[in-house]
Amino acid sequence: MNKPKQSGLAKLQKVLNGIFFFGILNFFIFVAGTSFLGGDAVNGKEMDGKYFVGSHGKLTEVSKPAFRYSRLHVLSLLITHPAAILAGLASYILKKRSENQPPSHV
């Protein structure tokens, strides 16, 4: 059976939705990781060869790899948050435009 071909806009819509949901997933993984570690590296510090994550003024000692993971995950949010917001907005606009256009006759 042949599947009907998707239009370029339908493919774009799928990509935008994927970016949006990946951004949300990354945020929830960050929240879970931060809860597990007791904070994040951006709010923590390195002191005398020890590594601490911070949350609401409380520091929790963690391993160097955990500290690095936390810092990288925070930095990833600086990319995935704006990307998810823009992708969600673009997806919404595309959907509204396609709903307002009359069907094309080919």
Disulfide bonds with the S-S distance in Angstrom:
none
